[in-house]
């Protein structure tokens, strides 16, 4: 059956660290009120035990971050990727020792870029490539503008006025004046700090623009405003071939990545997974469908609820929508309220507004899930898909952006184009568990081969050599 036919066919810490987890503030006692920005929900009459209802109304969400875990050493990856891969990384790094790198983006917490940099930079420093990470600052007006740019570059409507352009350039200039640019290599992530390239003429280094978003159909006015800045860079990097634009500078393909040893992806004890499910009121005796993403309309959480309601007519299940917000996203609270309104009084729709330090909890939620969903309407790459693949979970995801690079339809997961298609695929996987298990196994191998932080690190080392004239570029890195 073709994909389109499938979509139309339905019109209908590690628990060995338990003591530390239990001692975290907010982890051992339920909240007396819902998290900030989240109103208490009222549920209709249900046969669920009272403790599930209580936890769904008042989930036990940690109110303070745990002590940061020490970043892994390169040697720790040997058991995952093998000794030859590690040796190749070390060989590539030898020629770059003492070359300095600056990475700049718009937020230190929330979103895939911050997660990647948190894991990539310590490994580069371990390889004796001194790497700094700086985050631009801005007022609410700046982040309103950049959120508008983000949506417009994904194809949304936008009224680009002269005032908006001035706000964008003013904050970029403030950050440019505040920062020092003395390194050998500069990597500027996404549109928000793109204007920093105005310092290029004053530096000796090479400048790279790393774009993590889908530029396949950008708003013409916004892209025409940004393009002259982008073309001042020495190279641009995109996450999928379809995202590239006609530019006068070299372009490279980099897949984003996850760290298999991070708090969000490392193996967990079953007892800890059970504890998290108890804290959040999740019944592990029944199927659990989960979407992990910030509360953003482009992630279509309301569409996920609609798909769940269709599935629920035929198969008993629970839906978990867990996420939070990035510091550079001002719309999160509004979308969260839209999600709660769509969920209504259904007690089996569990909505979790999690703080940025919830990596272990997210890991446990994904491992407790029967199916992982990422029903994005637009997507740069979708690292929550990668996380699901790595945990051997069957993934149902929107066929947009970089997701089809990860989800090969009916091989490493299933792709959907509509609410009805999403519901059909979820129902099919719930009633065909053997197929779901095979998808999960295939997905993990695909993630291991292409989307781990060690693969990403190797690509950066190769690109840095090219940019510094130490190696010749191939067609694709």
C-alpha positions as CSV (number, residue, x, y, z in Angstrom):
1,X,0.0,0.0,0.0
2,X,1.4,3.4,-0.9
3,X,2.0,6.0,1.8
4,X,-0.8,8.3,0.5
5,X,-3.2,5.4,0.6
6,X,-2.2,4.6,4.1
7,X,-2.9,8.2,5.2
8,X,-6.3,8.2,3.6
9,X,-7.3,4.8,4.7
10,X,-8.7,6.0,8.0
11,X,-11.5,8.4,7.8
12,X,-12.6,7.2,11.1
13,X,19.6,9.1,36.8
14,X,20.1,6.1,36.1
15,X,18.0,4.5,38.8
16,X,21.3,3.3,40.4
17,X,21.4,7.0,41.4
18,X,18.0,6.8,43.1
19,X,19.1,8.5,46.2
20,X,20.1,11.6,44.4
21,X,16.9,11.7,42.4
22,X,14.8,11.3,45.5
23,X,16.6,14.1,47.3
24,X,16.0,16.6,44.5
25,X,13.6,19.4,45.5
26,X,10.2,18.8,44.1
27,X,10.9,15.2,43.2
28,X,9.7,13.5,46.3
29,X,6.7,15.6,47.0
30,X,3.8,16.4,44.7
31,X,3.2,20.0,43.8
32,X,0.3,21.6,45.6
33,X,-0.5,23.6,42.4
34,X,0.1,23.0,38.7
35,X,3.4,24.4,37.2
36,X,3.6,28.1,36.3
37,X,1.6,28.8,33.2
38,X,-0.5,25.7,33.5
39,X,-4.0,25.7,34.9
40,X,-5.4,22.7,36.8
41,X,-7.5,20.5,34.6
42,X,-10.8,19.1,35.5
43,X,-11.4,15.5,34.4
44,X,-14.6,13.7,33.6
45,X,-15.7,10.7,35.5
46,X,-13.4,7.7,35.0
47,X,-12.6,4.3,36.4
48,X,-8.9,5.2,36.8
49,X,-7.6,4.7,40.3
50,X,-7.5,7.9,42.4
51,X,-3.7,8.0,42.6
52,X,-3.4,8.2,38.8
53,X,-5.9,11.1,38.7
54,X,-4.1,13.0,41.5
55,X,-0.7,12.6,39.7
56,X,-2.2,13.8,36.4
57,X,-3.6,16.9,38.0
58,X,-0.5,17.5,40.1
59,X,2.5,15.7,38.5
60,X,5.7,15.6,40.6
61,X,7.9,17.9,38.6
62,X,11.3,18.9,40.0
63,X,11.4,22.6,40.8
64,X,15.2,22.9,40.9
65,X,17.8,21.6,38.6
66,X,19.9,18.6,39.7
67,X,23.7,18.9,40.0
68,X,25.1,18.8,36.4
69,X,26.5,15.4,35.4
70,X,30.1,15.3,34.3
71,X,30.4,15.2,30.5
72,X,31.6,11.9,29.1
73,X,35.1,11.4,27.9
74,X,35.8,10.4,24.3
75,X,37.0,7.0,25.6
76,X,33.5,6.3,27.0
77,X,32.1,5.9,23.5
78,X,34.3,3.0,22.6
79,X,31.7,0.4,23.6
80,X,29.1,2.1,21.4
81,X,31.0,3.0,18.2
82,X,34.1,0.8,18.4
83,X,37.8,1.5,18.7
84,X,38.5,2.2,15.0
85,X,36.0,5.0,14.9
86,X,37.6,6.6,18.0
87,X,41.1,6.3,16.5
88,X,39.8,8.0,13.3
89,X,38.4,10.9,15.3
90,X,41.7,11.4,17.2
91,X,43.7,11.2,13.9
92,X,41.6,13.9,12.3
93,X,41.9,16.1,15.4
94,X,45.7,16.0,15.5
95,X,46.1,18.6,12.7
96,X,43.7,21.0,14.4
97,X,45.3,21.1,17.8
98,X,45.6,24.7,19.2
99,X,43.2,26.0,16.5
100,X,40.5,28.0,18.3
101,X,36.8,27.9,17.6
102,X,33.9,30.1,18.7
103,X,30.3,28.8,18.6
104,X,27.4,31.4,18.9
105,X,23.7,30.7,19.1
106,X,20.6,32.3,20.7
107,X,19.9,30.2,23.7
108,X,21.8,28.1,26.3
109,X,18.8,25.9,27.2
110,X,15.8,24.5,25.3
111,X,15.9,23.2,21.7
112,X,18.2,20.9,19.8
113,X,21.0,23.4,19.1
114,X,21.8,24.0,22.7
115,X,21.7,20.2,23.4
116,X,24.1,19.5,20.6
117,X,26.6,22.3,21.7
118,X,26.4,21.1,25.3
119,X,27.8,17.8,24.3
120,X,30.0,18.7,21.3
121,X,32.1,21.4,22.8
122,X,33.5,19.4,25.7
123,X,34.6,16.7,23.2
124,X,36.4,19.3,21.0
125,X,38.2,20.7,24.0
126,X,39.2,17.3,25.1
127,X,40.8,16.9,21.6
128,X,42.8,20.0,22.3
129,X,40.8,22.2,20.0
130,X,39.9,25.2,22.3
131,X,36.3,25.9,21.7
132,X,34.1,28.6,23.3
133,X,30.3,28.9,23.3
134,X,28.6,32.3,23.5
135,X,24.9,33.1,23.6
136,X,23.5,36.3,22.2
137,X,21.2,38.5,24.3
138,X,18.2,40.5,23.4
139,X,14.9,42.0,24.7
140,X,11.4,40.6,24.2
141,X,11.1,42.7,21.0
142,X,14.1,40.9,19.5
143,X,12.8,37.4,20.3
144,X,9.4,38.3,19.0
145,X,11.1,39.3,15.7
146,X,13.2,36.2,15.6
147,X,10.3,33.9,16.3
148,X,8.4,35.6,13.5
149,X,11.5,35.0,11.3
150,X,11.6,31.4,12.3
151,X,8.0,30.8,11.3
152,X,8.4,32.8,8.1
153,X,11.4,30.9,7.0
154,X,9.4,27.7,7.4
155,X,6.9,29.2,4.9
156,X,4.6,31.2,7.1
157,X,3.1,34.6,6.3
158,X,5.0,37.6,7.7
159,X,4.9,41.4,7.4
160,X,8.5,42.4,7.3
161,X,8.6,46.1,8.1
162,X,11.5,48.5,8.4
163,X,11.1,48.7,12.1
164,X,11.4,44.9,12.4
165,X,14.6,45.0,10.3
166,X,16.0,47.7,12.6
167,X,15.2,45.7,15.7
168,X,17.0,42.7,14.3
169,X,20.1,44.6,13.2
170,X,20.2,46.7,16.4
171,X,20.5,43.7,18.7
172,X,22.9,42.0,16.4
173,X,25.1,45.1,16.5
174,X,24.9,45.3,20.3
175,X,26.0,41.7,20.6
176,X,28.7,42.2,18.0
177,X,30.2,45.1,20.0
178,X,30.0,43.1,23.2
179,X,31.8,40.0,21.9
180,X,35.4,39.5,20.9
181,X,36.3,37.7,17.7
182,X,39.9,36.5,17.9
183,X,39.5,32.8,17.1
184,X,40.5,30.8,14.0
185,X,37.0,29.6,13.2
186,X,33.6,31.0,13.9
187,X,30.3,29.0,13.7
188,X,27.2,31.1,13.9
189,X,24.0,29.0,14.4
190,X,20.7,30.0,12.8
191,X,19.3,33.4,11.7
192,X,19.2,35.1,15.1
193,X,22.9,36.0,15.3
194,X,23.5,36.0,11.5
195,X,24.4,39.7,11.6
196,X,27.5,39.1,13.7
197,X,29.3,38.4,10.3
198,X,29.8,42.1,10.1
199,X,32.9,41.5,12.2
200,X,34.4,39.2,9.6
201,X,36.5,42.0,8.0
202,X,38.2,42.7,11.3
203,X,39.2,39.0,11.9
204,X,41.7,36.5,10.5
205,X,39.3,33.6,11.0
206,X,37.0,31.7,8.8
207,X,33.2,32.1,9.2
208,X,30.6,29.4,8.9
209,X,26.8,29.8,9.1
210,X,25.1,26.7,10.5
211,X,21.4,26.7,9.6
212,X,19.3,24.1,11.6
213,X,15.9,25.1,10.1
214,X,13.9,24.1,7.0
215,X,14.6,26.7,4.3
216,X,13.0,24.7,1.5
217,X,10.2,27.3,1.1
218,X,11.1,30.5,2.9
219,X,9.1,33.7,3.0
220,X,10.7,35.6,0.1
221,X,10.9,38.9,2.0
222,X,12.6,37.5,5.1
223,X,15.0,35.4,3.1
224,X,15.9,38.3,0.8
225,X,16.7,40.3,4.0
226,X,18.9,37.6,5.5
227,X,20.6,36.3,2.3
228,X,23.1,39.2,1.9
229,X,24.3,38.5,5.4
230,X,24.6,34.7,4.8
231,X,26.6,35.2,1.6
232,X,29.3,37.1,3.6
233,X,30.2,33.8,5.4
234,X,32.8,31.5,4.0
235,X,30.4,28.5,4.0
236,X,26.9,27.4,5.0
237,X,25.8,24.1,6.5
238,X,22.3,22.7,6.2
239,X,20.6,19.6,7.8
240,X,19.0,18.2,4.6
241,X,19.6,18.6,0.8
242,X,16.2,20.2,0.3
243,X,17.0,23.0,2.8
244,X,19.8,24.4,0.6
245,X,19.4,27.7,-1.2
246,X,21.1,29.2,-4.3
247,X,24.1,30.9,-2.6
248,X,27.4,32.2,-3.8
249,X,29.3,30.3,-1.0
250,X,30.0,26.6,-0.5
251,X,27.3,24.6,1.2
252,X,27.7,21.4,3.3
253,X,25.3,18.8,4.6
254,X,25.5,18.0,8.3
255,X,23.0,15.8,10.2
256,X,22.2,17.0,13.7
257,X,23.0,14.5,16.4
258,X,22.3,13.1,19.9
259,X,24.7,12.0,22.6
260,X,24.0,8.4,23.5
261,X,25.6,9.0,26.9
262,X,23.7,12.1,27.8
263,X,21.1,12.2,30.6
264,X,18.4,12.2,27.9
265,X,19.7,9.1,26.1
266,X,21.7,6.9,28.4
267,X,20.3,3.5,29.6
268,X,18.1,3.7,32.7
269,X,17.2,1.3,35.4
270,X,13.6,0.0,35.1
271,X,12.9,1.0,38.7
272,X,13.7,4.7,37.8
273,X,11.4,4.5,34.7
274,X,8.6,3.2,36.9
275,X,9.2,6.0,39.4
276,X,8.9,8.7,36.8
277,X,5.7,7.1,35.4
278,X,4.3,7.0,39.0
279,X,5.2,10.7,39.5
280,X,3.4,11.7,36.3
281,X,0.4,9.3,36.7
282,X,1.2,7.1,33.7
283,X,-0.3,3.6,33.7
284,X,2.3,1.2,32.3
285,X,-0.2,-1.6,32.0
286,X,-1.8,0.2,29.0
287,X,-0.3,1.5,25.8
288,X,1.5,4.9,26.0
289,X,1.7,7.2,23.0
290,X,4.2,10.1,23.6
291,X,5.2,13.3,21.8
292,X,8.1,15.1,23.3
293,X,8.5,18.7,22.0
294,X,8.2,22.3,23.1
295,X,4.7,23.7,22.9
296,X,4.9,25.1,19.4
297,X,2.2,25.2,16.7
298,X,4.6,23.8,14.2
299,X,4.9,20.7,16.3
300,X,1.1,20.3,16.0
301,X,0.3,19.1,19.5
302,X,-3.4,19.7,18.9
303,X,-3.2,17.5,15.8
304,X,-1.7,14.8,18.0
305,X,-4.6,15.0,20.4
306,X,-7.0,14.7,17.4
307,X,-5.2,11.6,16.2
308,X,-5.3,10.1,19.7
309,X,-9.0,10.6,19.9
310,X,-9.5,8.7,16.7
311,X,-7.3,5.8,17.9
312,X,-9.0,5.7,21.2
313,X,-12.3,4.7,19.5
314,X,-10.6,1.3,18.7
315,X,-7.7,0.8,21.0
316,X,-7.4,1.8,24.7
317,X,-4.4,4.0,25.2
318,X,-2.9,7.1,26.9
319,X,-1.4,10.1,25.3
320,X,1.6,12.0,26.9
321,X,2.4,15.5,25.6
322,X,5.6,16.6,27.4
323,X,7.6,19.6,26.7
324,X,8.5,23.1,27.7
325,X,9.8,26.2,26.1
326,X,13.1,27.6,24.8
327,X,14.2,31.0,26.2
328,X,14.0,32.5,22.7
329,X,10.4,31.3,22.1
330,X,7.8,33.7,23.4
331,X,4.7,31.7,22.2
332,X,5.0,28.7,24.4
333,X,2.5,29.6,27.1
334,X,-0.2,30.5,24.5
335,X,0.3,27.2,22.7
336,X,0.2,25.3,26.0
337,X,-3.2,26.7,26.8
338,X,-4.4,25.7,23.3
339,X,-3.2,22.2,24.0
340,X,-5.0,22.1,27.4
341,X,-8.2,23.3,25.8
342,X,-8.0,20.7,23.1
343,X,-7.4,17.9,25.7
344,X,-10.5,19.0,27.6
345,X,-11.6,16.7,30.4
346,X,-10.1,13.5,29.0
347,X,-8.1,12.0,31.9
348,X,-6.0,9.9,29.5
349,X,-4.4,13.0,27.9
350,X,-1.4,13.7,30.2
351,X,0.1,17.2,29.6
352,X,3.5,17.9,31.2
353,X,5.1,21.4,31.2
354,X,8.6,20.4,32.1
355,X,11.5,22.6,33.0
356,X,14.7,22.6,31.0
357,X,16.5,20.3,33.5
358,X,14.1,17.3,32.9
359,X,16.4,15.3,30.6
360,X,16.3,12.2,32.8
361,X,12.5,12.4,33.1
362,X,12.2,12.7,29.3
363,X,14.5,9.8,28.8
364,X,12.3,7.7,31.1
365,X,9.1,8.9,29.4
366,X,10.4,7.8,26.0
367,X,11.6,4.4,27.3
368,X,8.2,3.8,28.9
369,X,6.3,4.7,25.7
370,X,4.8,2.2,23.3
371,X,5.0,4.6,20.3
372,X,6.8,7.9,19.9
373,X,5.1,10.5,17.8
374,X,6.5,13.7,16.2
375,X,3.7,15.1,14.1
376,X,5.5,18.2,13.0
377,X,4.0,20.5,10.3
378,X,7.4,22.0,9.7
379,X,10.7,20.7,11.1
380,X,14.4,21.4,10.8
381,X,15.5,17.9,11.7
382,X,13.6,16.7,14.8
383,X,16.0,15.3,17.4
384,X,13.1,13.9,19.4
385,X,12.7,11.5,16.4
386,X,16.4,10.5,16.7
387,X,15.9,10.0,20.5
388,X,13.0,7.6,19.8
389,X,15.0,5.7,17.2
390,X,17.9,5.3,19.5
391,X,15.7,3.8,22.2
392,X,14.3,1.2,19.7
393,X,10.8,2.7,19.8
394,X,8.5,2.7,16.7
395,X,8.2,6.3,15.5
396,X,5.3,7.9,13.8
397,X,6.3,11.2,12.4
398,X,5.3,14.0,9.9
399,X,6.9,13.7,6.5
400,X,8.5,17.2,6.7
401,X,11.9,18.8,6.9
402,X,14.7,16.5,7.9
403,X,12.4,13.8,9.4
404,X,12.3,11.6,6.2
405,X,16.1,11.4,6.5
406,X,15.6,9.6,9.8
407,X,12.3,7.8,9.3
408,X,12.5,5.6,6.2
409,X,8.9,4.7,5.7
410,X,8.0,1.2,6.9
411,X,11.7,0.5,7.5
412,X,12.9,2.7,10.4
413,X,9.4,4.1,11.3
414,X,6.3,5.4,9.5
415,X,5.7,8.8,7.9
416,X,2.3,10.6,7.9
417,X,0.7,13.6,6.2
418,X,-2.5,14.1,8.1
419,X,-4.3,13.6,11.4
420,X,-6.1,10.6,10.0
421,X,-2.9,9.1,8.6
422,X,-1.3,9.6,12.0
423,X,-4.2,7.9,13.7
424,X,-4.2,5.0,11.2
425,X,-0.5,4.3,11.7
426,X,-0.7,4.5,15.5
427,X,-3.6,2.1,15.5
428,X,-1.8,-0.3,13.1
429,X,1.3,-0.4,15.3
430,X,-0.7,-1.0,18.4
431,X,-2.4,-3.9,16.8
432,X,0.7,-5.3,15.1
433,X,3.4,-5.3,17.8
434,X,5.8,-7.6,15.9
435,X,6.1,-5.0,13.2
436,X,6.5,-2.3,15.7
437,X,9.4,-4.1,17.4
438,X,11.1,-4.6,14.0
439,X,10.8,-0.9,13.2
440,X,12.4,-0.1,16.6
441,X,15.4,-2.4,15.9
442,X,15.9,-1.0,12.5
443,X,15.6,2.6,13.8
444,X,18.3,2.1,16.4
445,X,20.8,0.9,13.8
446,X,20.0,3.8,11.5
447,X,20.5,6.3,14.4
448,X,23.8,4.6,15.4
449,X,25.2,4.8,11.9
450,X,24.2,8.4,11.1
451,X,23.0,10.5,14.0
452,X,25.3,10.1,17.0
453,X,27.5,13.0,18.4
454,X,30.6,11.1,17.4
455,X,29.6,11.2,13.7
456,X,28.8,14.9,14.0
457,X,32.2,15.5,15.7
458,X,34.0,13.8,12.8
459,X,32.2,16.0,10.3
460,X,33.2,19.1,12.1
461,X,36.8,18.1,12.2
462,X,36.8,17.4,8.5
463,X,35.1,20.7,7.7
464,X,37.5,22.7,9.9
465,X,40.4,21.2,8.0
466,X,38.8,22.2,4.7
467,X,38.1,25.7,5.9
468,X,41.7,26.1,7.0
469,X,43.1,24.7,3.8
470,X,44.3,21.4,5.3
471,X,42.1,19.2,3.2
472,X,40.1,19.2,-0.1
473,X,36.4,19.1,0.1
474,X,34.3,16.2,-1.2
475,X,30.8,16.7,-2.6
476,X,29.3,16.0,0.8
477,X,30.8,15.9,4.3
